[in-house]
């Protein structure tokens, strides 16, 4: 796939262009979330600090919004269960 020098940059560019999460980036590349996180926070910081700064903003935004996403997912889950129960 990619070597350890290229992969962090490719992942970072994808994350920036798509404004995606670590989870969706991992799914798109077929690798684990921990690999994406390690590449972006560890290797990228050392390889390309300017690119890391851009990615860090997106990661901070995702972190600040995750409780909202989780609440919305729970809401959808219970609304779906409610609809299923009403149709029975």
PDB file of N, CA, C and O in Angstrom:
ATOM      1  N   UNK A   1       0.835  -1.184   0.000  1.00  0.00           N
ATOM      2  CA  UNK A   1       0.000   0.000   0.000  1.00  0.00           C
ATOM      3  C   UNK A   1       0.881   1.249   0.000  1.00  0.00           C
ATOM      4  O   UNK A   1       1.289   1.709  -1.067  1.00  0.00           O
ATOM      5  N   UNK A   2       1.176   1.793   1.149  1.00  0.00           N
ATOM      6  CA  UNK A   2       2.010   2.986   1.272  1.00  0.00           C
ATOM      7  C   UNK A   2       3.126   2.681   2.261  1.00  0.00           C
ATOM      8  O   UNK A   2       2.983   1.821   3.130  1.00  0.00           O
ATOM      9  N   UNK A   3       4.234   3.393   2.118  1.00  0.00           N
ATOM     10  CA  UNK A   3       5.282   3.208   3.119  1.00  0.00           C
ATOM     11  C   UNK A   3       5.016   4.142   4.297  1.00  0.00           C
ATOM     12  O   UNK A   3       4.113   4.978   4.246  1.00  0.00           O
ATOM     13  N   UNK A   4       5.793   3.995   5.337  1.00  0.00           N
ATOM     14  CA  UNK A   4       5.556   4.761   6.562  1.00  0.00           C
ATOM     15  C   UNK A   4       5.828   6.248   6.409  1.00  0.00           C
ATOM     16  O   UNK A   4       5.455   7.029   7.284  1.00  0.00           O
ATOM     17  N   UNK A   5       6.462   6.654   5.332  1.00  0.00           N
ATOM     18  CA  UNK A   5       6.693   8.076   5.079  1.00  0.00           C
ATOM     19  C   UNK A   5       5.502   8.690   4.341  1.00  0.00           C
ATOM     20  O   UNK A   5       5.135   9.837   4.593  1.00  0.00           O
ATOM     21  N   UNK A   6       4.904   7.925   3.433  1.00  0.00           N
ATOM     22  CA  UNK A   6       3.815   8.450   2.605  1.00  0.00           C
ATOM     23  C   UNK A   6       2.445   8.327   3.258  1.00  0.00           C
ATOM     24  O   UNK A   6       1.620   9.234   3.153  1.00  0.00           O
ATOM     25  N   UNK A   7       2.201   7.205   3.930  1.00  0.00           N
ATOM     26  CA  UNK A   7       0.863   6.945   4.460  1.00  0.00           C
ATOM     27  C   UNK A   7       0.341   8.050   5.376  1.00  0.00           C
ATOM     28  O   UNK A   7      -0.817   8.440   5.221  1.00  0.00           O
ATOM     29  N   UNK A   8       1.119   8.578   6.315  1.00  0.00           N
ATOM     30  CA  UNK A   8       0.585   9.654   7.157  1.00  0.00           C
ATOM     31  C   UNK A   8       0.153  10.878   6.350  1.00  0.00           C
ATOM     32  O   UNK A   8      -0.852  11.511   6.670  1.00  0.00           O
ATOM     33  N   UNK A   9       0.903  11.207   5.315  1.00  0.00           N
ATOM     34  CA  UNK A   9       0.544  12.361   4.482  1.00  0.00           C
ATOM     35  C   UNK A   9      -0.728  12.093   3.683  1.00  0.00           C
ATOM     36  O   UNK A   9      -1.586  12.967   3.562  1.00  0.00           O
ATOM     37  N   UNK A  10      -0.848  10.889   3.142  1.00  0.00           N
ATOM     38  CA  UNK A  10      -2.041  10.525   2.372  1.00  0.00           C
ATOM     39  C   UNK A  10      -3.272  10.553   3.278  1.00  0.00           C
ATOM     40  O   UNK A  10      -4.311  11.094   2.901  1.00  0.00           O
ATOM     41  N   UNK A  11      -3.156   9.977   4.454  1.00  0.00           N
ATOM     42  CA  UNK A  11      -4.268   9.974   5.402  1.00  0.00           C
ATOM     43  C   UNK A  11      -4.642  11.394   5.812  1.00  0.00           C
ATOM     44  O   UNK A  11      -5.823  11.729   5.913  1.00  0.00           O
ATOM     45  N   UNK A  12      -3.638  12.220   6.045  1.00  0.00           N
ATOM     46  CA  UNK A  12      -3.895  13.601   6.453  1.00  0.00           C
ATOM     47  C   UNK A  12      -4.604  14.377   5.351  1.00  0.00           C
ATOM     48  O   UNK A  12      -5.553  15.114   5.620  1.00  0.00           O
ATOM     49  N   UNK A  13      -4.151  14.215   4.120  1.00  0.00           N
ATOM     50  CA  UNK A  13      -4.805  14.916   3.008  1.00  0.00           C
ATOM     51  C   UNK A  13      -6.257  14.477   2.861  1.00  0.00           C
ATOM     52  O   UNK A  13      -7.144  15.299   2.630  1.00  0.00           O
ATOM     53  N   UNK A  14      -6.489  13.182   2.997  1.00  0.00           N
ATOM     54  CA  UNK A  14      -7.857  12.667   2.904  1.00  0.00           C
ATOM     55  C   UNK A  14      -8.712  13.257   4.021  1.00  0.00           C
ATOM     56  O   UNK A  14      -9.828  13.717   3.777  1.00  0.00           O
ATOM     57  N   UNK A  15      -8.191  13.244   5.237  1.00  0.00           N
ATOM     58  CA  UNK A  15      -8.932  13.754   6.380  1.00  0.00           C
ATOM     59  C   UNK A  15      -9.265  15.232   6.199  1.00  0.00           C
ATOM     60  O   UNK A  15     -10.359  15.670   6.556  1.00  0.00           O
ATOM     61  N   UNK A  16      -8.332  15.998   5.649  1.00  0.00           N
ATOM     62  CA  UNK A  16      -8.553  17.427   5.427  1.00  0.00           C
ATOM     63  C   UNK A  16      -9.569  17.652   4.311  1.00  0.00           C
ATOM     64  O   UNK A  16     -10.501  18.441   4.468  1.00  0.00           O
ATOM     65  N   UNK A  17      -9.392  16.963   3.189  1.00  0.00           N
ATOM     66  CA  UNK A  17     -10.284  17.164   2.043  1.00  0.00           C
ATOM     67  C   UNK A  17     -11.715  16.751   2.349  1.00  0.00           C
ATOM     68  O   UNK A  17     -12.660  17.440   1.964  1.00  0.00           O
ATOM     69  N   UNK A  18     -11.874  15.635   3.036  1.00  0.00           N
ATOM     70  CA  UNK A  18     -13.210  15.110   3.317  1.00  0.00           C
ATOM     71  C   UNK A  18     -13.771  15.616   4.645  1.00  0.00           C
ATOM     72  O   UNK A  18     -14.952  15.426   4.935  1.00  0.00           O
ATOM     73  N   UNK A  19     -12.927  16.258   5.447  1.00  0.00           N
ATOM     74  CA  UNK A  19     -13.298  16.660   6.807  1.00  0.00           C
ATOM     75  C   UNK A  19     -13.905  15.465   7.553  1.00  0.00           C
ATOM     76  O   UNK A  19     -14.940  15.570   8.210  1.00  0.00           O
ATOM     77  N   UNK A  20     -13.228  14.345   7.425  1.00  0.00           N
ATOM     78  CA  UNK A  20     -13.738  13.093   7.973  1.00  0.00           C
ATOM     79  C   UNK A  20     -13.225  12.856   9.384  1.00  0.00           C
ATOM     80  O   UNK A  20     -12.393  13.601   9.902  1.00  0.00           O
ATOM     81  N   UNK A  21     -13.738  11.816   9.978  1.00  0.00           N
ATOM     82  CA  UNK A  21     -13.292  11.398  11.299  1.00  0.00           C
ATOM     83  C   UNK A  21     -12.211  10.330  11.144  1.00  0.00           C
ATOM     84  O   UNK A  21     -11.989   9.809  10.051  1.00  0.00           O
ATOM     85  N   UNK A  22     -11.552  10.016  12.241  1.00  0.00           N
ATOM     86  CA  UNK A  22     -10.542   8.956  12.220  1.00  0.00           C
ATOM     87  C   UNK A  22     -11.204   7.635  11.826  1.00  0.00           C
ATOM     88  O   UNK A  22     -10.637   6.855  11.061  1.00  0.00           O
ATOM     89  N   UNK A  23     -12.391   7.392  12.346  1.00  0.00           N
ATOM     90  CA  UNK A  23     -13.108   6.146  12.058  1.00  0.00           C
ATOM     91  C   UNK A  23     -13.448   6.018  10.577  1.00  0.00           C
ATOM     92  O   UNK A  23     -13.236   4.960   9.986  1.00  0.00           O
ATOM     93  N   UNK A  24     -13.971   7.077   9.973  1.00  0.00           N
ATOM     94  CA  UNK A  24     -14.336   6.993   8.553  1.00  0.00           C
ATOM     95  C   UNK A  24     -13.097   6.952   7.657  1.00  0.00           C
ATOM     96  O   UNK A  24     -13.120   6.330   6.595  1.00  0.00           O
ATOM     97  N   UNK A  25     -12.027   7.604   8.077  1.00  0.00           N
ATOM     98  CA  UNK A  25     -10.771   7.530   7.329  1.00  0.00           C
ATOM     99  C   UNK A  25     -10.224   6.108   7.364  1.00  0.00           C
ATOM    100  O   UNK A  25      -9.769   5.586   6.347  1.00  0.00           O
ATOM    101  N   UNK A  26     -10.271   5.490   8.529  1.00  0.00           N
ATOM    102  CA  UNK A  26      -9.804   4.106   8.657  1.00  0.00           C
ATOM    103  C   UNK A  26     -10.624   3.176   7.770  1.00  0.00           C
ATOM    104  O   UNK A  26     -10.071   2.290   7.119  1.00  0.00           O
ATOM    105  N   UNK A  27     -11.924   3.373   7.743  1.00  0.00           N
ATOM    106  CA  UNK A  27     -12.787   2.530   6.911  1.00  0.00           C
ATOM    107  C   UNK A  27     -12.484   2.727   5.431  1.00  0.00           C
ATOM    108  O   UNK A  27     -12.480   1.764   4.665  1.00  0.00           O
ATOM    109  N   UNK A  28     -12.232   3.964   5.027  1.00  0.00           N
ATOM    110  CA  UNK A  28     -11.958   4.256   3.620  1.00  0.00           C
ATOM    111  C   UNK A  28     -10.655   3.611   3.147  1.00  0.00           C
ATOM    112  O   UNK A  28     -10.543   3.220   1.985  1.00  0.00           O
ATOM    113  N   UNK A  29      -9.680   3.499   4.034  1.00  0.00           N
ATOM    114  CA  UNK A  29      -8.381   2.940   3.663  1.00  0.00           C
ATOM    115  C   UNK A  29      -8.222   1.474   4.067  1.00  0.00           C
ATOM    116  O   UNK A  29      -7.218   0.843   3.736  1.00  0.00           O
ATOM    117  N   UNK A  30      -9.202   0.937   4.775  1.00  0.00           N
ATOM    118  CA  UNK A  30      -9.142  -0.460   5.172  1.00  0.00           C
ATOM    119  C   UNK A  30      -8.079  -0.763   6.210  1.00  0.00           C
ATOM    120  O   UNK A  30      -7.491  -1.845   6.209  1.00  0.00           O
ATOM    121  N   UNK A  31      -7.831   0.193   7.100  1.00  0.00           N
ATOM    122  CA  UNK A  31      -6.868  -0.003   8.185  1.00  0.00           C
ATOM    123  C   UNK A  31      -7.559   0.315   9.508  1.00  0.00           C
ATOM    124  O   UNK A  31      -8.682   0.820   9.514  1.00  0.00           O
ATOM    125  N   UNK A  32      -6.906   0.029  10.611  1.00  0.00           N
ATOM    126  CA  UNK A  32      -7.535   0.238  11.911  1.00  0.00           C
ATOM    127  C   UNK A  32      -7.506   1.710  12.326  1.00  0.00           C
ATOM    128  O   UNK A  32      -6.699   2.505  11.843  1.00  0.00           O
ATOM    129  N   UNK A  33      -8.424   2.038  13.243  1.00  0.00           N
ATOM    130  CA  UNK A  33      -8.475   3.404  13.769  1.00  0.00           C
ATOM    131  C   UNK A  33      -7.182   3.751  14.496  1.00  0.00           C
ATOM    132  O   UNK A  33      -6.697   4.879  14.415  1.00  0.00           O
ATOM    133  N   UNK A  34      -6.631   2.776  15.204  1.00  0.00           N
ATOM    134  CA  UNK A  34      -5.401   3.049  15.950  1.00  0.00           C
ATOM    135  C   UNK A  34      -4.232   3.323  15.012  1.00  0.00           C
ATOM    136  O   UNK A  34      -3.350   4.115  15.344  1.00  0.00           O
ATOM    137  N   UNK A  35      -4.209   2.681  13.847  1.00  0.00           N
ATOM    138  CA  UNK A  35      -3.154   2.945  12.864  1.00  0.00           C
ATOM    139  C   UNK A  35      -3.291   4.356  12.317  1.00  0.00           C
ATOM    140  O   UNK A  35      -2.300   5.076  12.193  1.00  0.00           O
ATOM    141  N   UNK A  36      -4.517   4.755  11.988  1.00  0.00           N
ATOM    142  CA  UNK A  36      -4.747   6.116  11.489  1.00  0.00           C
ATOM    143  C   UNK A  36      -4.326   7.122  12.544  1.00  0.00           C
ATOM    144  O   UNK A  36      -3.627   8.089  12.243  1.00  0.00           O
ATOM    145  N   UNK A  37      -4.749   6.897  13.777  1.00  0.00           N
ATOM    146  CA  UNK A  37      -4.430   7.835  14.850  1.00  0.00           C
ATOM    147  C   UNK A  37      -2.927   7.919  15.079  1.00  0.00           C
ATOM    148  O   UNK A  37      -2.386   9.011  15.255  1.00  0.00           O
ATOM    149  N   UNK A  38      -2.251   6.779  15.079  1.00  0.00           N
ATOM    150  CA  UNK A  38      -0.793   6.752  15.278  1.00  0.00           C
ATOM    151  C   UNK A  38      -0.082   7.485  14.142  1.00  0.00           C
ATOM    152  O   UNK A  38       0.846   8.257  14.381  1.00  0.00           O
ATOM    153  N   UNK A  39      -0.522   7.240  12.902  1.00  0.00           N
ATOM    154  CA  UNK A  39       0.099   7.906  11.755  1.00  0.00           C
ATOM    155  C   UNK A  39      -0.094   9.417  11.815  1.00  0.00           C
ATOM    156  O   UNK A  39       0.830  10.180  11.534  1.00  0.00           O
ATOM    157  N   UNK A  40      -1.286   9.837  12.178  1.00  0.00           N
ATOM    158  CA  UNK A  40      -1.589  11.269  12.148  1.00  0.00           C
ATOM    159  C   UNK A  40      -0.984  12.006  13.335  1.00  0.00           C
ATOM    160  O   UNK A  40      -0.394  13.074  13.165  1.00  0.00           O
ATOM    161  N   UNK A  41      -1.122  11.455  14.522  1.00  0.00           N
ATOM    162  CA  UNK A  41      -0.633  12.191  15.695  1.00  0.00           C
ATOM    163  C   UNK A  41       0.847  11.976  15.964  1.00  0.00           C
ATOM    164  O   UNK A  41       1.513  12.866  16.493  1.00  0.00           O
ATOM    165  N   UNK A  42       1.364  10.829  15.614  1.00  0.00           N
ATOM    166  CA  UNK A  42       2.771  10.547  15.892  1.00  0.00           C
ATOM    167  C   UNK A  42       3.686  10.819  14.723  1.00  0.00           C
ATOM    168  O   UNK A  42       4.541  11.703  14.778  1.00  0.00           O
ATOM    169  N   UNK A  43       3.501  10.056  13.668  1.00  0.00           N
ATOM    170  CA  UNK A  43       4.419  10.141  12.530  1.00  0.00           C
ATOM    171  C   UNK A  43       4.287  11.450  11.764  1.00  0.00           C
ATOM    172  O   UNK A  43       5.293  12.046  11.378  1.00  0.00           O
ATOM    173  N   UNK A  44       3.058  11.903  11.541  1.00  0.00           N
ATOM    174  CA  UNK A  44       2.862  13.125  10.755  1.00  0.00           C
ATOM    175  C   UNK A  44       3.447  14.342  11.467  1.00  0.00           C
ATOM    176  O   UNK A  44       4.015  15.226  10.825  1.00  0.00           O
ATOM    177  N   UNK A  45       3.310  14.387  12.770  1.00  0.00           N
ATOM    178  CA  UNK A  45       3.856  15.511  13.537  1.00  0.00           C
ATOM    179  C   UNK A  45       5.354  15.642  13.301  1.00  0.00           C
ATOM    180  O   UNK A  45       5.885  16.750  13.220  1.00  0.00           O
ATOM    181  N   UNK A  46       6.026  14.507  13.191  1.00  0.00           N
ATOM    182  CA  UNK A  46       7.469  14.496  12.964  1.00  0.00           C
ATOM    183  C   UNK A  46       7.813  14.766  11.494  1.00  0.00           C
ATOM    184  O   UNK A  46       8.779  15.471  11.202  1.00  0.00           O
ATOM    185  N   UNK A  47       7.028  14.208  10.575  1.00  0.00           N
ATOM    186  CA  UNK A  47       7.340  14.305   9.146  1.00  0.00           C
ATOM    187  C   UNK A  47       6.973  15.653   8.529  1.00  0.00           C
ATOM    188  O   UNK A  47       7.733  16.207   7.735  1.00  0.00           O
ATOM    189  N   UNK A  48       5.802  16.175   8.899  1.00  0.00           N
ATOM    190  CA  UNK A  48       5.294  17.392   8.256  1.00  0.00           C
ATOM    191  C   UNK A  48       4.492  18.212   9.273  1.00  0.00           C
ATOM    192  O   UNK A  48       3.266  18.113   9.311  1.00  0.00           O
ATOM    193  N   UNK A  49       5.163  19.013  10.087  1.00  0.00           N
ATOM    194  CA  UNK A  49       4.476  19.763  11.142  1.00  0.00           C
ATOM    195  C   UNK A  49       3.385  20.706  10.629  1.00  0.00           C
ATOM    196  O   UNK A  49       2.379  20.909  11.309  1.00  0.00           O
ATOM    197  N   UNK A  50       3.571  21.279   9.449  1.00  0.00           N
ATOM    198  CA  UNK A  50       2.557  22.196   8.912  1.00  0.00           C
ATOM    199  C   UNK A  50       1.267  21.443   8.584  1.00  0.00           C
ATOM    200  O   UNK A  50       0.174  21.908   8.907  1.00  0.00           O
ATOM    201  N   UNK A  51       1.396  20.303   7.954  1.00  0.00           N
ATOM    202  CA  UNK A  51       0.227  19.485   7.628  1.00  0.00           C
ATOM    203  C   UNK A  51      -0.421  18.965   8.905  1.00  0.00           C
ATOM    204  O   UNK A  51      -1.646  18.880   8.994  1.00  0.00           O
ATOM    205  N   UNK A  52       0.389  18.623   9.880  1.00  0.00           N
ATOM    206  CA  UNK A  52      -0.136  18.163  11.164  1.00  0.00           C
ATOM    207  C   UNK A  52      -0.987  19.253  11.819  1.00  0.00           C
ATOM    208  O   UNK A  52      -2.022  18.952  12.412  1.00  0.00           O
ATOM    209  N   UNK A  53      -0.566  20.499  11.720  1.00  0.00           N
ATOM    210  CA  UNK A  53      -1.327  21.597  12.323  1.00  0.00           C
ATOM    211  C   UNK A  53      -2.731  21.686  11.728  1.00  0.00           C
ATOM    212  O   UNK A  53      -3.699  21.934  12.447  1.00  0.00           O
ATOM    213  N   UNK A  54      -2.841  21.482  10.411  1.00  0.00           N
ATOM    214  CA  UNK A  54      -4.159  21.501   9.769  1.00  0.00           C
ATOM    215  C   UNK A  54      -5.022  20.342  10.263  1.00  0.00           C
ATOM    216  O   UNK A  54      -6.203  20.514  10.564  1.00  0.00           O
ATOM    217  N   UNK A  55      -4.418  19.171  10.340  1.00  0.00           N
ATOM    218  CA  UNK A  55      -5.155  17.989  10.779  1.00  0.00           C
ATOM    219  C   UNK A  55      -5.558  18.124  12.245  1.00  0.00           C
ATOM    220  O   UNK A  55      -6.648  17.702  12.630  1.00  0.00           O
ATOM    221  N   UNK A  56      -4.700  18.700  13.049  1.00  0.00           N
ATOM    222  CA  UNK A  56      -4.989  18.854  14.474  1.00  0.00           C
ATOM    223  C   UNK A  56      -6.242  19.690  14.693  1.00  0.00           C
ATOM    224  O   UNK A  56      -7.002  19.432  15.626  1.00  0.00           O
ATOM    225  N   UNK A  57      -6.468  20.692  13.842  1.00  0.00           N
ATOM    226  CA  UNK A  57      -7.688  21.503  13.946  1.00  0.00           C
ATOM    227  C   UNK A  57      -8.924  20.650  13.704  1.00  0.00           C
ATOM    228  O   UNK A  57      -9.910  20.758  14.433  1.00  0.00           O
ATOM    229  N   UNK A  58      -8.873  19.805  12.686  1.00  0.00           N
ATOM    230  CA  UNK A  58     -10.015  18.945  12.370  1.00  0.00           C
ATOM    231  C   UNK A  58     -10.239  17.931  13.488  1.00  0.00           C
ATOM    232  O   UNK A  58     -11.379  17.673  13.877  1.00  0.00           O
ATOM    233  N   UNK A  59      -9.154  17.358  14.004  1.00  0.00           N
ATOM    234  CA  UNK A  59      -9.285  16.400  15.104  1.00  0.00           C
ATOM    235  C   UNK A  59      -9.891  17.069  16.342  1.00  0.00           C
ATOM    236  O   UNK A  59     -10.714  16.468  17.032  1.00  0.00           O
ATOM    237  N   UNK A  60      -9.489  18.293  16.619  1.00  0.00           N
ATOM    238  CA  UNK A  60     -10.038  19.022  17.767  1.00  0.00           C
ATOM    239  C   UNK A  60     -11.526  19.299  17.568  1.00  0.00           C
ATOM    240  O   UNK A  60     -12.318  19.183  18.503  1.00  0.00           O
ATOM    241  N   UNK A  61     -11.894  19.665  16.351  1.00  0.00           N
ATOM    242  CA  UNK A  61     -13.304  19.907  16.031  1.00  0.00           C
ATOM    243  C   UNK A  61     -14.110  18.623  16.199  1.00  0.00           C
ATOM    244  O   UNK A  61     -15.186  18.635  16.796  1.00  0.00           O
ATOM    245  N   UNK A  62     -13.589  17.517  15.674  1.00  0.00           N
ATOM    246  CA  UNK A  62     -14.276  16.229  15.806  1.00  0.00           C
ATOM    247  C   UNK A  62     -14.441  15.842  17.271  1.00  0.00           C
ATOM    248  O   UNK A  62     -15.482  15.321  17.674  1.00  0.00           O
ATOM    249  N   UNK A  63     -13.412  16.099  18.056  1.00  0.00           N
ATOM    250  CA  UNK A  63     -13.467  15.748  19.474  1.00  0.00           C
ATOM    251  C   UNK A  63     -14.520  16.580  20.203  1.00  0.00           C
ATOM    252  O   UNK A  63     -15.222  16.079  21.081  1.00  0.00           O
ATOM    253  N   UNK A  64     -14.621  17.858  19.829  1.00  0.00           N
ATOM    254  CA  UNK A  64     -15.599  18.715  20.494  1.00  0.00           C
ATOM    255  C   UNK A  64     -17.030  18.392  20.077  1.00  0.00           C
ATOM    256  O   UNK A  64     -17.969  18.719  20.803  1.00  0.00           O
ATOM    257  N   UNK A  65     -17.212  17.756  18.922  1.00  0.00           N
ATOM    258  CA  UNK A  65     -18.554  17.434  18.425  1.00  0.00           C
ATOM    259  C   UNK A  65     -18.984  16.003  18.711  1.00  0.00           C
ATOM    260  O   UNK A  65     -20.140  15.659  18.467  1.00  0.00           O
ATOM    261  N   UNK A  66     -18.105  15.170  19.215  1.00  0.00           N
ATOM    262  CA  UNK A  66     -18.436  13.747  19.308  1.00  0.00           C
ATOM    263  C   UNK A  66     -19.579  13.458  20.267  1.00  0.00           C
ATOM    264  O   UNK A  66     -20.338  12.516  20.041  1.00  0.00           O
ATOM    265  N   UNK A  67     -19.725  14.234  21.324  1.00  0.00           N
ATOM    266  CA  UNK A  67     -20.838  13.986  22.243  1.00  0.00           C
ATOM    267  C   UNK A  67     -22.173  14.292  21.573  1.00  0.00           C
ATOM    268  O   UNK A  67     -23.188  13.672  21.891  1.00  0.00           O
ATOM    269  N   UNK A  68     -22.170  15.245  20.649  1.00  0.00           N
ATOM    270  CA  UNK A  68     -23.392  15.570  19.909  1.00  0.00           C
ATOM    271  C   UNK A  68     -23.735  14.437  18.946  1.00  0.00           C
ATOM    272  O   UNK A  68     -24.891  14.024  18.848  1.00  0.00           O
ATOM    273  N   UNK A  69     -22.722  13.938  18.237  1.00  0.00           N
ATOM    274  CA  UNK A  69     -22.952  12.816  17.313  1.00  0.00           C
ATOM    275  C   UNK A  69     -23.478  11.596  18.056  1.00  0.00           C
ATOM    276  O   UNK A  69     -24.381  10.911  17.575  1.00  0.00           O
ATOM    277  N   UNK A  70     -22.918  11.330  19.216  1.00  0.00           N
ATOM    278  CA  UNK A  70     -23.365  10.183  20.008  1.00  0.00           C
ATOM    279  C   UNK A  70     -24.804  10.343  20.465  1.00  0.00           C
ATOM    280  O   UNK A  70     -25.577   9.385  20.449  1.00  0.00           O
ATOM    281  N   UNK A  71     -25.161  11.548  20.870  1.00  0.00           N
ATOM    282  CA  UNK A  71     -26.542  11.812  21.279  1.00  0.00           C
ATOM    283  C   UNK A  71     -27.514  11.655  20.127  1.00  0.00           C
ATOM    284  O   UNK A  71     -28.608  11.115  20.296  1.00  0.00           O
ATOM    285  N   UNK A  72     -27.116  12.128  18.954  1.00  0.00           N
ATOM    286  CA  UNK A  72     -27.978  11.989  17.776  1.00  0.00           C
ATOM    287  C   UNK A  72     -28.143  10.526  17.382  1.00  0.00           C
ATOM    288  O   UNK A  72     -29.231  10.109  16.985  1.00  0.00           O
ATOM    289  N   UNK A  73     -27.084   9.754  17.489  1.00  0.00           N
ATOM    290  CA  UNK A  73     -27.163   8.326  17.167  1.00  0.00           C
ATOM    291  C   UNK A  73     -28.112   7.613  18.129  1.00  0.00           C
ATOM    292  O   UNK A  73     -28.901   6.766  17.711  1.00  0.00           O
ATOM    293  N   UNK A  74     -28.035   7.952  19.403  1.00  0.00           N
ATOM    294  CA  UNK A  74     -28.930   7.349  20.386  1.00  0.00           C
ATOM    295  C   UNK A  74     -30.376   7.743  20.107  1.00  0.00           C
ATOM    296  O   UNK A  74     -31.282   6.917  20.213  1.00  0.00           O
ATOM    297  N   UNK A  75     -30.583   8.994  19.752  1.00  0.00           N
ATOM    298  CA  UNK A  75     -31.929   9.470  19.429  1.00  0.00           C
ATOM    299  C   UNK A  75     -32.500   8.696  18.240  1.00  0.00           C
ATOM    300  O   UNK A  75     -33.649   8.256  18.275  1.00  0.00           O
ATOM    301  N   UNK A  76     -31.693   8.533  17.187  1.00  0.00           N
ATOM    302  CA  UNK A  76     -32.151   7.778  16.012  1.00  0.00           C
ATOM    303  C   UNK A  76     -32.468   6.332  16.377  1.00  0.00           C
ATOM    304  O   UNK A  76     -33.432   5.755  15.874  1.00  0.00           O
ATOM    305  N   UNK A  77     -31.658   5.756  17.245  1.00  0.00           N
ATOM    306  CA  UNK A  77     -31.865   4.364  17.662  1.00  0.00           C
ATOM    307  C   UNK A  77     -33.224   4.205  18.337  1.00  0.00           C
ATOM    308  O   UNK A  77     -33.974   3.284  18.012  1.00  0.00           O
ATOM    309  N   UNK A  78     -33.543   5.088  19.269  1.00  0.00           N
ATOM    310  CA  UNK A  78     -34.800   4.963  19.991  1.00  0.00           C
ATOM    311  C   UNK A  78     -35.995   5.348  19.133  1.00  0.00           C
ATOM    312  O   UNK A  78     -37.077   4.785  19.297  1.00  0.00           O
ATOM    313  N   UNK A  79     -35.817   6.298  18.219  1.00  0.00           N
ATOM    314  CA  UNK A  79     -36.907   6.627  17.297  1.00  0.00           C
ATOM    315  C   UNK A  79     -37.196   5.455  16.372  1.00  0.00           C
ATOM    316  O   UNK A  79     -38.354   5.169  16.068  1.00  0.00           O
ATOM    317  N   UNK A  80     -36.151   4.783  15.928  1.00  0.00           N
ATOM    318  CA  UNK A  80     -36.314   3.611  15.069  1.00  0.00           C
ATOM    319  C   UNK A  80     -37.028   2.487  15.822  1.00  0.00           C
ATOM    320  O   UNK A  80     -37.918   1.835  15.276  1.00  0.00           O
ATOM    321  N   UNK A  81     -36.640   2.270  17.056  1.00  0.00           N
ATOM    322  CA  UNK A  81     -37.276   1.235  17.872  1.00  0.00           C
ATOM    323  C   UNK A  81     -38.740   1.578  18.121  1.00  0.00           C
ATOM    324  O   UNK A  81     -39.593   0.690  18.136  1.00  0.00           O
ATOM    325  N   UNK A  82     -39.029   2.843  18.313  1.00  0.00           N
ATOM    326  CA  UNK A  82     -40.398   3.296  18.551  1.00  0.00           C
ATOM    327  C   UNK A  82     -41.260   3.063  17.312  1.00  0.00           C
ATOM    328  O   UNK A  82     -42.400   2.610  17.424  1.00  0.00           O
ATOM    329  N   UNK A  83     -40.718   3.371  16.130  1.00  0.00           N
ATOM    330  CA  UNK A  83     -41.452   3.148  14.888  1.00  0.00           C
ATOM    331  C   UNK A  83     -41.711   1.664  14.662  1.00  0.00           C
ATOM    332  O   UNK A  83     -42.800   1.278  14.237  1.00  0.00           O
ATOM    333  N   UNK A  84     -40.729   0.847  14.943  1.00  0.00           N
ATOM    334  CA  UNK A  84     -40.875  -0.600  14.777  1.00  0.00           C
ATOM    335  C   UNK A  84     -41.946  -1.139  15.721  1.00  0.00           C
ATOM    336  O   UNK A  84     -42.744  -1.992  15.332  1.00  0.00           O
ATOM    337  N   UNK A  85     -41.965  -0.654  16.936  1.00  0.00           N
ATOM    338  CA  UNK A  85     -42.935  -1.108  17.931  1.00  0.00           C
ATOM    339  C   UNK A  85     -44.350  -0.692  17.530  1.00  0.00           C
ATOM    340  O   UNK A  85     -45.296  -1.456  17.721  1.00  0.00           O
ATOM    341  N   UNK A  86     -44.500   0.512  16.977  1.00  0.00           N
ATOM    342  CA  UNK A  86     -45.819   1.009  16.588  1.00  0.00           C
ATOM    343  C   UNK A  86     -46.384   0.287  15.371  1.00  0.00           C
ATOM    344  O   UNK A  86     -47.602   0.248  15.199  1.00  0.00           O
ATOM    345  N   UNK A  87     -45.545  -0.277  14.535  1.00  0.00           N
ATOM    346  CA  UNK A  87     -46.026  -0.957  13.333  1.00  0.00           C
ATOM    347  C   UNK A  87     -46.406  -2.408  13.600  1.00  0.00           C
ATOM    348  O   UNK A  87     -47.008  -3.053  12.742  1.00  0.00           O
ATOM    349  N   UNK A  88     -46.067  -2.928  14.766  1.00  0.00           N
ATOM    350  CA  UNK A  88     -46.380  -4.330  15.085  1.00  0.00           C
ATOM    351  C   UNK A  88     -47.812  -4.502  15.478  1.00  0.00           C
ATOM    352  O   UNK A  88     -48.241  -5.617  15.777  1.00  0.00           O
TER     353      UNK A  88
END
